[in-house]
Amino acid sequence: MSHTPNFDKALDVILKDLKPHKRTCQQCGGDFEIFKEDIEFYHMLRVPPPTFCPECRKQRRFVFSNNMMFYKRPCDAPGHTEWMISLFPENIPHKVFDHHYWWGDEWDPMRYGIKWDSSLPFFEQFRGLFYRVPLIQSNRDPRSEASEYTAYGLELKNCYYVFGGIKSEDIWYGNWPINSRDCMDVFIAWNSESCYEIVASKDNHNCAYIYFSDGCMDSRFLYDCKNCSYCFGCVNLRNKKYHFFNQPLTKEAYEQKMREMRVGSRSELLRLQREFWTFVGKNFRRATRNENVVHATGTLLRNCKNCFMCFWVESGENLRYVDYSLPIKDSMDITIAGAGGGMERMYEIVNAATYDIKFSHYVRQSSHSVEYSINCLNCEHCFGCVGLRNKKFCIFNRQYSEDEYWKLADETKTRMLERGEYGEFFPISMSPYPYNASLAQLEFPRTKTEVEGLGGYWAEPPISLDGVDPQTILRAPERLPDDIKDVDDGILEKVIVCETTGKPFRIIKQELEFYRKHDLPLPTKHPYQRLIERFAMKTPFRLWQYPCAKCGKETYTSYDPALKLTVYCEECYKRKVI
């Protein structure tokens, strides 16, 4: 028996004769396809077809994930006057509590509950509730240790300025380190150790400047290489040793060349970087970077089956329009699905690690059967809730009996369906994160004016050196030592001004030790700017049709044809590199 008979009856009318067709996106005005396979998902997940195109749906979800920026703001917990580092800037319509207070028992999110009014639009009522329930400082996992300057990650230890990630230790400045340790400046690093600037790579040890490369050791400047060691400046190599810009050398000759290079010098590093990226540009590229996939369309996919328009997914099955995900199946329109078993049947969610979740953001820890909710943990059968923990049968943060819950849920969902509300994710205007601090700005860059036109908001931390002793200010790169060997501990007391953004930043003790250990020059750019540049190294999360430069066959690629790169289809690429 259906728990929501009226809703199911109304939805069945919508889905009954639904056929593949084109629609016009209500946001961008462009046409988009509703495919046969999409319709099969709508039936399975019990949702109506969307009125936004896939790109605009993705943009709305991306706005709800700040993976870039921390802000300094006051804590709003009762009796607190301290300032804290948070994902949220000042002057937003939410109170923000520090981690200790938010997780404590001194406040109860249920006291903010409201009664559903069927005469009012759902999003209008939910917005009011969302603004009243306090947010948590940075959604940091309480199981993480000594990782105060992190957000979203699970079981992190001794991590600093890290967003996302799982069971990693001693990571500084990065996004999504997974089972990694002793690494700095990373973007999607799996099972890696003692690495610097690693982008979408796996199983690497003692490497620096590694891009889309797996299983490599004791190497620098690699692009799309596999199982290489003692290699420098190489592209598209497999199972090689002692190669310099793809040329084989004897062990002795390679070691001599490494001794001659001053990799700890910034000026020498910049020269090598220019030479390396010029070499990358002259080489052919793989249309999409997928490993062990069956019937999968997208890029950065591993061990995936039956996936359509998916990007950076690990062990996914039967997915459509999914980005940044660990193992899930039978889901559609997902942005960031974290670790955990049994993740399935999810639709239009951001930052979830559970199952049977729809139209929600940050719903985790064994939650299931939750819809239109934000920041709920270990909850089940909840609708339109915010900030709940260990609850069931709640609507708008009010407790109901099981029978009362299903009756009201049926009424609410049916009324939303009639109004055209049910089936759409939260609007951009409801995100508590500034657009320019969210994933949306990386994938869909917009100006402040354009963002405000979409209903979003823009926030930049003020750039100020007021009160800073001028003698401690070092403007990069002019006033920074060129070689790490010339840097003393006094640098820890200095304020460095980013050469790109003008933002001030400091070098922390662990960071300096890392640079010395790995013979790396001091950075001249703020951690935020370095993060932005690492994101830019990945290809866009979209596909174009493009002829293979080798065989001429039309293939999908994540490289924009306007760049006029030499792109090989998967078959030609494998024949060339293996």
SEMARPA-480207 format. One line per 3 residues: for each residue x, y, z of C-alpha. Coordinates in nm, 3 decimals. Each point is the difference from the previous one (the first is absolute). Layout:
REM residues N
X/Y/Z | ...
REM end
This chain:
REM residues 578
0.000/0.000/0.000 | 0.110/0.353/-0.076 | 0.063/0.231/0.295
-0.078/0.296/-0.226 | -0.294/-0.113/-0.218 | -0.113/0.344/-0.113
0.350/0.103/-0.101 | 0.062/-0.328/-0.182 | -0.327/0.030/-0.187
0.080/0.354/-0.114 | 0.357/-0.095/-0.095 | -0.119/-0.302/-0.197
-0.210/0.230/-0.215 | 0.313/0.201/-0.085 | 0.219/-0.303/-0.068
-0.252/-0.230/-0.166 | 0.036/0.114/-0.360 | 0.333/0.181/0.031
0.211/-0.049/-0.311 | 0.344/0.126/-0.103 | -0.026/0.365/-0.102
0.169/0.340/0.009 | -0.062/0.259/0.268 | 0.099/0.363/0.050
0.200/0.072/0.315 | -0.174/0.254/0.220 | 0.332/0.155/0.103
0.224/0.023/-0.309 | -0.272/-0.030/-0.264 | 0.186/-0.271/-0.189
-0.152/-0.323/-0.126 | 0.089/-0.331/0.165 | -0.092/-0.362/-0.058
-0.208/-0.224/0.222 | 0.133/-0.341/-0.097 | -0.165/-0.339/0.028
0.252/-0.095/0.269 | -0.081/0.317/0.194 | -0.366/-0.095/0.004
0.087/-0.344/0.136 | 0.175/0.174/0.291 | -0.299/0.225/0.067
-0.216/-0.310/0.034 | 0.250/-0.175/0.224 | 0.069/0.300/0.224
-0.363/0.122/-0.002 | 0.067/0.355/-0.116 | -0.140/0.216/-0.282
0.222/0.109/-0.290 | 0.208/0.315/0.069 | -0.059/0.344/-0.146
0.370/0.094/0.010 | 0.260/-0.132/-0.246 | 0.278/-0.227/0.133
0.253/0.287/0.007 | -0.227/0.235/0.194 | -0.095/-0.281/0.239
0.370/-0.060/0.060 | 0.064/0.370/0.053 | -0.272/0.017/0.267
0.151/-0.295/0.186 | 0.357/0.131/-0.032 | -0.100/0.326/0.171
-0.073/-0.206/0.312 | 0.361/-0.116/0.043 | 0.274/0.232/0.123
0.319/-0.189/-0.077 | 0.221/0.305/-0.035 | -0.011/0.263/0.269
-0.003/0.057/0.376 | -0.124/0.319/0.160 | 0.068/0.161/0.335
-0.326/0.076/0.178 | -0.145/0.022/0.354 | -0.156/-0.303/0.166
-0.373/0.049/0.059 | -0.038/-0.258/0.277 | -0.160/0.147/0.316
0.259/0.163/0.223 | 0.277/-0.031/-0.259 | 0.202/0.299/-0.116
0.294/-0.169/-0.171 | 0.078/0.013/-0.369 | 0.038/-0.323/-0.194
0.091/-0.135/-0.341 | -0.311/-0.109/-0.189 | -0.136/-0.090/-0.342
-0.243/0.289/0.041 | 0.082/0.371/-0.009 | -0.154/0.264/0.223
-0.326/0.168/-0.081 | -0.195/-0.302/-0.119 | -0.357/-0.059/0.127
0.111/-0.302/0.205 | 0.151/-0.042/0.342 | 0.318/-0.210/-0.004
0.111/-0.207/0.302 | 0.347/-0.133/0.066 | 0.047/-0.377/-0.021
0.007/-0.067/0.371 | -0.322/0.189/0.070 | -0.185/-0.128/-0.309
0.068/-0.363/0.093 | -0.084/0.059/0.365 | -0.331/-0.036/0.182
-0.046/0.368/0.087 | -0.224/0.066/-0.297 | -0.274/-0.194/-0.176
-0.072/0.040/-0.372 | -0.355/-0.129/0.064 | -0.091/0.321/0.181
0.016/0.184/-0.332 | -0.269/-0.224/-0.151 | -0.290/0.149/-0.192
-0.333/-0.134/-0.116 | -0.050/-0.063/-0.370 | -0.246/0.243/-0.159
-0.146/-0.148/-0.317 | -0.103/0.345/-0.125 | 0.362/0.121/-0.020
0.277/-0.107/-0.241 | 0.232/-0.264/0.141 | 0.325/0.184/-0.072
-0.128/0.316/0.166 | -0.073/-0.192/0.321 | 0.320/-0.204/-0.016
0.211/0.311/-0.050 | -0.141/0.145/0.322 | 0.087/-0.318/0.191
0.346/-0.022/-0.159 | 0.085/0.354/0.103 | -0.098/-0.065/0.362
0.184/-0.327/0.067 | 0.370/0.067/0.076 | 0.264/-0.129/-0.237
0.308/-0.188/0.112 | 0.334/0.176/-0.036 | 0.142/-0.215/-0.282
-0.168/-0.342/-0.006 | 0.318/-0.158/0.132 | -0.015/-0.365/0.096
0.007/-0.025/0.383 | 0.221/-0.309/-0.041 | 0.275/0.206/-0.162
0.301/0.085/0.216 | 0.206/0.320/0.005 | -0.169/0.112/-0.321
-0.181/0.319/0.097 | 0.059/0.167/-0.336 | -0.184/-0.266/-0.204
-0.351/-0.052/-0.134 | -0.213/-0.302/-0.097 | 0.279/-0.260/0.029
-0.037/-0.329/0.187 | 0.254/-0.122/0.258 | 0.276/0.246/-0.083
0.303/0.046/0.222 | 0.245/0.290/0.012 | -0.146/0.160/-0.311
-0.002/0.370/-0.082 | -0.203/0.198/-0.258 | -0.152/-0.320/-0.137
-0.347/-0.044/-0.152 | -0.146/-0.349/-0.015 | 0.215/-0.311/0.019
-0.010/-0.331/0.184 | 0.234/-0.161/0.252 | 0.298/0.216/-0.086
0.276/0.135/0.222 | 0.242/0.292/-0.018 | -0.155/0.164/-0.304
0.042/0.372/-0.057 | -0.203/0.197/-0.253 | -0.213/-0.231/-0.206
-0.327/-0.144/-0.118 | -0.104/-0.363/0.038 | 0.312/-0.180/0.124
-0.106/-0.361/0.045 | 0.207/-0.244/0.207 | 0.302/0.225/-0.048
0.262/0.145/0.229 | 0.279/0.257/0.007 | -0.117/0.186/-0.313
-0.046/0.365/-0.088 | -0.198/0.189/-0.266 | -0.211/-0.292/-0.121
-0.318/-0.037/-0.202 | -0.146/-0.352/0.010 | 0.294/-0.206/0.128
-0.057/-0.369/0.071 | 0.237/-0.216/0.207 | 0.287/0.241/-0.044
0.287/0.086/0.232 | 0.266/0.272/0.010 | -0.131/0.181/-0.309
-0.028/0.364/-0.098 | -0.246/0.147/-0.250 | -0.180/-0.310/-0.108
-0.313/0.019/-0.216 | -0.248/-0.287/-0.051 | 0.262/-0.268/0.060
0.029/-0.324/0.194 | 0.259/-0.221/0.172 | 0.295/0.239/-0.024
0.299/0.032/0.232 | 0.260/0.275/0.035 | -0.112/0.192/-0.308
-0.056/0.366/-0.087 | -0.204/0.164/-0.276 | -0.190/-0.313/-0.094
-0.308/0.027/-0.220 | -0.239/-0.285/-0.085 | 0.272/-0.254/0.075
-0.017/-0.320/0.207 | 0.243/-0.234/0.167 | 0.304/0.224/-0.035
0.299/0.043/0.230 | 0.290/0.243/0.042 | -0.103/0.213/-0.296
-0.083/0.360/-0.088 | -0.208/0.156/-0.274 | -0.207/-0.288/-0.137
-0.314/0.023/-0.211 | -0.216/-0.307/-0.063 | 0.271/-0.250/0.096
-0.041/-0.340/0.164 | 0.239/-0.210/0.211 | 0.302/0.218/-0.064
0.291/0.067/0.233 | 0.297/0.232/-0.020 | -0.158/0.194/-0.284
-0.002/0.374/-0.060 | -0.206/0.213/-0.238 | -0.174/-0.296/-0.162
-0.334/-0.042/-0.179 | -0.198/-0.314/-0.091 | 0.258/-0.249/0.129
-0.075/-0.348/0.134 | 0.226/-0.217/0.219 | 0.316/0.206/-0.056
0.308/0.086/0.204 | 0.267/0.267/-0.037 | -0.167/0.212/-0.267
0.052/0.374/-0.048 | -0.263/0.172/-0.214 | -0.087/-0.343/-0.142
0.360/-0.079/-0.094 | 0.157/-0.309/0.162 | 0.319/0.047/0.199
0.228/-0.233/0.188 | -0.041/0.001/0.375 | 0.331/0.183/0.036
-0.084/0.263/-0.262 | -0.342/0.065/0.152 | 0.141/0.040/0.350
0.269/0.237/-0.129 | -0.263/0.215/-0.172 | -0.205/0.016/0.319
0.305/0.114/0.195 | 0.059/0.277/-0.250 | -0.352/0.135/0.028
-0.081/0.250/0.276 | -0.359/-0.104/0.059 | -0.010/0.193/0.328
0.049/0.324/-0.193 | -0.316/0.186/-0.100 | 0.154/0.149/-0.313
0.117/-0.345/-0.111 | -0.339/-0.148/0.087 | -0.182/0.258/-0.214
0.228/-0.081/-0.291 | -0.066/-0.372/0.039 | -0.374/0.056/0.030
-0.007/0.197/-0.324 | 0.203/-0.269/-0.175 | -0.221/-0.277/0.138
-0.334/0.157/-0.096 | 0.134/0.083/-0.345 | 0.093/-0.366/-0.035
-0.346/-0.108/0.120 | -0.160/0.230/-0.257 | 0.195/-0.162/-0.282
-0.110/-0.350/0.095 | -0.322/-0.180/-0.085 | -0.262/-0.033/0.272
-0.252/-0.258/0.101 | -0.357/0.100/-0.087 | -0.127/-0.107/0.344
0.189/-0.142/0.297 | -0.200/-0.307/0.091 | 0.120/-0.331/0.145
-0.188/-0.330/-0.004 | -0.337/0.134/-0.109 | -0.294/-0.164/-0.178
-0.263/0.208/-0.178 | 0.124/0.318/0.165 | 0.003/0.354/-0.137
0.204/0.264/0.181 | 0.354/0.041/0.124 | 0.207/-0.084/0.307
-0.208/-0.314/0.048 | 0.139/-0.317/0.161 | -0.171/-0.337/0.029
-0.332/0.136/-0.122 | -0.288/-0.163/-0.182 | -0.300/0.153/-0.176
0.084/0.362/0.079 | -0.109/0.295/-0.212 | 0.153/0.349/0.012
0.189/-0.076/0.320 | 0.325/0.164/0.110 | 0.247/-0.126/0.260
-0.190/-0.301/0.126 | 0.154/-0.303/0.171 | -0.182/-0.333/-0.024
-0.334/0.138/-0.113 | -0.278/-0.204/-0.157 | -0.314/0.110/-0.179
0.052/0.375/0.038 | -0.093/0.312/-0.193 | 0.141/0.351/0.041
0.223/-0.073/0.301 | 0.312/0.196/0.105 | 0.258/-0.065/0.272
-0.121/-0.331/0.136 | 0.124/-0.308/0.177 | -0.189/-0.331/-0.044
-0.372/0.052/-0.061 | -0.260/-0.149/-0.231 | -0.349/0.063/-0.140
0.028/0.377/0.046 | -0.036/0.315/-0.206 | 0.104/0.366/0.025
0.254/-0.037/0.281 | 0.280/0.230/0.112 | 0.245/-0.148/0.252
-0.106/-0.333/0.143 | 0.233/-0.099/0.282 | 0.121/-0.325/0.150
-0.235/-0.261/0.136 | -0.163/-0.323/-0.103 | -0.338/-0.038/-0.164
-0.016/0.344/-0.160 | -0.277/-0.022/-0.255 | -0.328/0.146/-0.123
0.101/0.363/0.043 | -0.122/0.292/-0.208 | 0.100/0.367/-0.007
0.224/-0.006/0.305 | 0.326/0.170/0.106 | 0.244/-0.142/0.254
-0.181/-0.315/0.106 | 0.121/-0.338/0.120 | -0.318/-0.200/0.049
-0.285/-0.142/-0.209 | -0.349/0.090/-0.121 | 0.062/0.374/0.030
-0.157/0.262/-0.227 | 0.038/0.376/-0.044 | 0.229/0.039/0.300
0.337/0.136/0.108 | 0.238/-0.152/0.255 | -0.214/-0.290/0.121
0.230/-0.266/0.146 | 0.071/-0.267/0.261 | -0.246/-0.281/-0.077
-0.281/0.232/-0.101 | -0.258/-0.128/-0.244 | -0.341/0.089/-0.142
0.067/0.371/0.038 | -0.121/0.272/-0.237 | 0.052/0.376/-0.029
0.222/0.016/0.305 | 0.332/0.162/0.092 | 0.268/-0.091/0.251
-0.176/-0.304/0.149 | 0.188/-0.292/0.151 | -0.121/-0.354/0.073
-0.360/0.087/-0.087 | -0.270/-0.199/-0.176 | -0.342/0.085/-0.140
0.050/0.374/0.029 | -0.127/0.268/-0.237 | 0.096/0.367/-0.017
0.225/-0.013/0.307 | 0.315/0.189/0.100 | 0.274/-0.089/0.248
-0.163/-0.312/0.147 | 0.191/-0.287/0.160 | -0.132/-0.349/0.072
-0.361/0.079/-0.089 | -0.278/-0.168/-0.194 | -0.348/0.097/-0.119
0.064/0.374/0.005 | -0.128/0.273/-0.234 | 0.133/0.356/0.025
0.178/-0.102/0.323 | -0.322/-0.107/0.169 | -0.050/-0.349/0.140
-0.293/-0.215/-0.118 | -0.118/-0.354/0.058 | 0.058/-0.237/-0.289
-0.360/0.019/-0.118 | -0.007/0.380/0.035 | 0.328/0.030/-0.189
-0.113/-0.194/-0.303 | -0.331/0.180/-0.019 | 0.167/0.342/0.011
0.283/-0.109/-0.233 | -0.260/-0.113/-0.254 | -0.181/0.332/0.024
0.322/0.203/-0.022 | 0.147/-0.184/-0.297 | -0.330/0.001/-0.187
-0.041/0.375/0.050 | 0.360/0.060/-0.109 | -0.054/-0.209/-0.312
-0.311/0.202/-0.087 | 0.197/0.323/0.038 | 0.292/-0.126/-0.209
0.234/0.012/0.302 | 0.057/-0.368/0.060 | 0.280/-0.129/-0.218
0.233/0.300/0.013 | 0.307/0.055/0.218 | 0.036/0.304/0.226
0.040/0.327/-0.192 | 0.337/0.172/-0.024 | -0.132/0.281/0.220
-0.031/-0.241/0.293 | 0.366/-0.104/0.013 | 0.176/0.124/0.315
0.331/0.003/-0.189 | 0.125/0.285/-0.219 | -0.012/-0.099/-0.365
0.368/0.092/-0.043 | 0.097/-0.242/0.280 | -0.195/-0.290/-0.143
0.067/-0.270/-0.256 | -0.236/0.190/-0.230 | 0.253/0.278/-0.052
0.259/-0.256/-0.109 | -0.226/-0.176/-0.249 | -0.233/0.288/-0.093
0.202/0.320/0.057 | -0.213/0.312/0.029 | 0.054/0.364/0.088
-0.141/0.147/0.317 | -0.274/0.172/-0.201 | -0.093/-0.323/-0.178
-0.010/-0.189/0.330 | -0.232/0.256/0.155 | -0.222/-0.032/-0.308
-0.030/-0.372/0.074 | -0.100/0.074/0.358 | 0.335/-0.097/0.150
0.240/0.213/0.200 | 0.368/0.085/-0.010 | 0.239/0.040/0.294
0.371/0.073/0.004 | 0.200/0.001/0.323 | 0.142/0.351/0.036
0.359/0.041/-0.112 | 0.172/0.207/0.264 | 0.345/0.032/0.151
-0.112/0.252/0.260 | 0.174/-0.059/0.328 | 0.267/-0.221/-0.156
0.358/0.109/0.066 | 0.134/0.110/-0.343 | 0.328/-0.170/0.084
-0.175/-0.337/0.001 | -0.165/0.042/-0.343 | 0.158/-0.180/-0.295
-0.144/0.066/-0.344 | 0.032/-0.306/-0.221 | 0.207/-0.086/-0.181
0.246/0.290/0.024 | 0.066/-0.014/0.373 | -0.009/-0.377/0.041
0.322/-0.204/-0.008 | 0.032/-0.175/-0.336 | 0.133/-0.327/0.140
-0.147/-0.193/0.292 | 0.355/-0.048/0.129 | 0.013/0.372/0.073
-0.321/0.006/0.208 | 0.042/0.015/0.377 | -0.262/-0.045/0.272
-0.059/0.374/0.006 | -0.235/-0.048/-0.296 | -0.258/-0.136/0.247
-0.036/0.352/0.142 | -0.046/0.164/-0.340 | -0.311/0.091/-0.196
0.025/-0.085/-0.371 | -0.208/0.191/-0.253 | -0.130/-0.220/-0.284
0.141/0.104/-0.336 | -0.336/-0.071/-0.173 | -0.274/0.108/0.241
0.179/0.231/0.242 | -0.137/-0.206/0.289 | 0.232/-0.043/0.298
0.091/-0.347/0.126 | 0.247/-0.166/0.231 | 0.223/-0.304/-0.011
-0.071/-0.242/0.286 | 0.269/-0.208/0.169 | -0.106/-0.337/-0.146
-0.015/0.155/-0.344 | 0.354/0.135/0.021 | 0.128/-0.337/0.114
-0.170/-0.163/-0.299 | 0.161/0.243/-0.248 | 0.342/-0.062/0.150
-0.042/-0.376/0.005 | -0.108/-0.016/-0.364 | 0.224/0.281/-0.131
-0.286/0.225/-0.111 | 0.008/0.381/-0.022 | -0.239/0.209/0.206
-0.331/0.070/-0.173 | -0.070/0.352/-0.125 | -0.378/-0.046/-0.017
-0.269/-0.015/0.266 | -0.134/-0.353/0.074 | -0.337/0.104/-0.147
0.165/0.098/-0.329 | 0.198/-0.324/-0.013 | -0.324/-0.191/0.058
-0.168/0.188/-0.287 | 0.288/-0.082/-0.233 | -0.007/-0.370/0.087
-0.372/-0.014/-0.077 | 0.071/0.167/-0.334 | 0.234/-0.285/-0.096
-0.288/-0.244/-0.025 | -0.208/0.011/-0.314 | -0.353/0.144/0.024
-0.272/-0.232/0.125 | -0.164/-0.013/-0.340 | 0.055/-0.181/-0.329
0.038/0.103/-0.363 | 0.000/-0.210/-0.314 | 0.336/0.018/-0.173
0.173/-0.205/-0.270 | 0.291/-0.218/0.112 | 0.325/0.149/-0.133
0.121/-0.349/-0.089 | -0.291/-0.189/-0.156 | -0.253/0.277/-0.058
-0.279/-0.173/0.190 | -0.237/0.232/0.187 | 0.056/-0.038/0.371
-0.110/0.171/0.319 | 0.267/0.208/0.171 | 0.021/0.229/0.300
0.237/0.231/-0.194 | -0.162/0.301/-0.160 | 0.044/-0.029/-0.380
0.073/0.374/-0.007 | 0.339/-0.080/0.155 | 0.091/-0.202/-0.312
0.195/-0.262/0.195 | 0.116/-0.334/-0.134 | -0.255/-0.237/0.151
-0.007/-0.378/-0.048 | -0.297/-0.229/0.049 | 0.042/-0.272/0.262
0.097/-0.273/-0.248 | 0.265/0.209/-0.175 | 0.135/0.131/0.329
0.049/-0.347/0.141 | 0.171/-0.122/-0.316 | 0.238/0.293/0.020
0.098/-0.010/0.368 | -0.002/-0.373/0.078
REM end
